[in-house]
Amino acid sequence: MEKFDFLYNDLVDTKTRFVSFVGSEIRYDLAIVMTDRFYGKKLILDMQSNRFAIIGPDDLDEEGYLEHAFQISAEEAEELHLFLTEIV
C-alpha cells in the first residue's frame, strides 16, 4: 500500500442547508455548507449541474463570478445572486 503525503487531513463540524427553488430560467437545488474552514465564506454546491464554488460577499460583487463558477447565463446568475446575497 502506498504512503500518502497529506497536506492536511482534518475532520470539521459543518452545518448544511439544502434549498430548492425555481427561478424564471432554471431550477436551483443547492447545498450550502457553512464551516469555519473558508474564512467566513460558504461552500455552495449546485446539485443540478454538479458545480460548486466557495463564495463570500466579495465574490458576489465580482462581475461575472457566478456565471463562470456555475456556467450559467447572466439572467440566471442575477436570480442566483439575489438569493445568495440574503445568505452569504
C-alpha positions in Angstrom: 0.0 0.0 0.0 1.3 3.5 -0.9 2.0 6.1 1.7 0.2 9.3 1.2 1.8 12.7 1.9 -1.1 14.6 3.3 -1.1 18.4 3.3 -3.9 18.2 5.8 -6.4 15.6 6.9 -8.9 17.4 9.2 -12.4 16.4 10.4 -14.5 19.5 11.0 -18.1 20.2 12.1 -20.3 21.7 9.4 -23.8 23.0 9.1 -25.5 22.3 5.8 -28.6 23.9 4.4 -30.4 22.3 1.5 -32.6 24.6 -0.6 -34.5 24.2 -3.8 -36.3 27.0 -5.7 -37.4 27.7 -9.2 -36.3 30.9 -10.9 -37.7 32.3 -14.1 -35.0 30.5 -16.1 -34.0 27.3 -14.2 -34.5 25.3 -11.0 -31.8 25.5 -8.3 -31.1 22.7 -6.0 -28.4 23.9 -3.7 -26.4 22.6 -0.7 -24.9 25.5 1.3 -22.1 24.3 3.6 -21.1 26.5 6.5 -17.9 25.9 8.3 -15.0 27.9 9.7 -12.7 26.4 7.1 -13.2 29.0 4.4 -12.6 32.2 6.4 -16.3 33.1 6.7 -17.2 32.1 3.1 -19.7 29.3 2.3 -19.3 26.3 0.0 -22.2 26.5 -2.5 -22.9 23.2 -4.3 -25.4 23.2 -7.2 -26.6 19.7 -7.3 -28.3 20.1 -10.7 -25.1 21.0 -12.6 -22.6 19.3 -10.3 -20.7 22.6 -9.9 -19.6 24.3 -6.7 -17.9 27.5 -5.5 -16.6 28.9 -2.3 -18.5 32.2 -2.0 -18.4 35.3 0.2 -19.8 38.8 -0.1 -16.7 39.9 -2.1 -17.2 37.1 -4.6 -20.8 38.2 -5.2 -19.6 41.7 -6.0 -17.2 40.4 -8.7 -18.5 40.8 -12.2 -19.2 37.5 -13.9 -18.2 35.3 -11.0 -21.4 33.4 -10.7 -21.7 33.0 -14.5 -18.2 31.5 -14.6 -18.4 29.4 -11.4 -21.7 27.7 -12.2 -21.6 28.0 -16.1 -24.9 29.9 -16.2 -26.3 32.8 -18.2 -26.3 36.4 -16.9 -30.0 36.2 -16.3 -29.7 33.0 -14.3 -26.8 34.5 -12.4 -28.9 37.5 -11.5 -31.5 35.3 -9.9 -28.9 33.3 -8.0 -27.2 36.5 -6.9 -30.4 37.8 -5.4 -30.8 34.6 -3.4 -27.2 34.3 -2.3 -27.0 37.9 -1.1 -29.5 37.0 1.6 -27.5 34.1 3.0 -23.8 34.9 2.3 
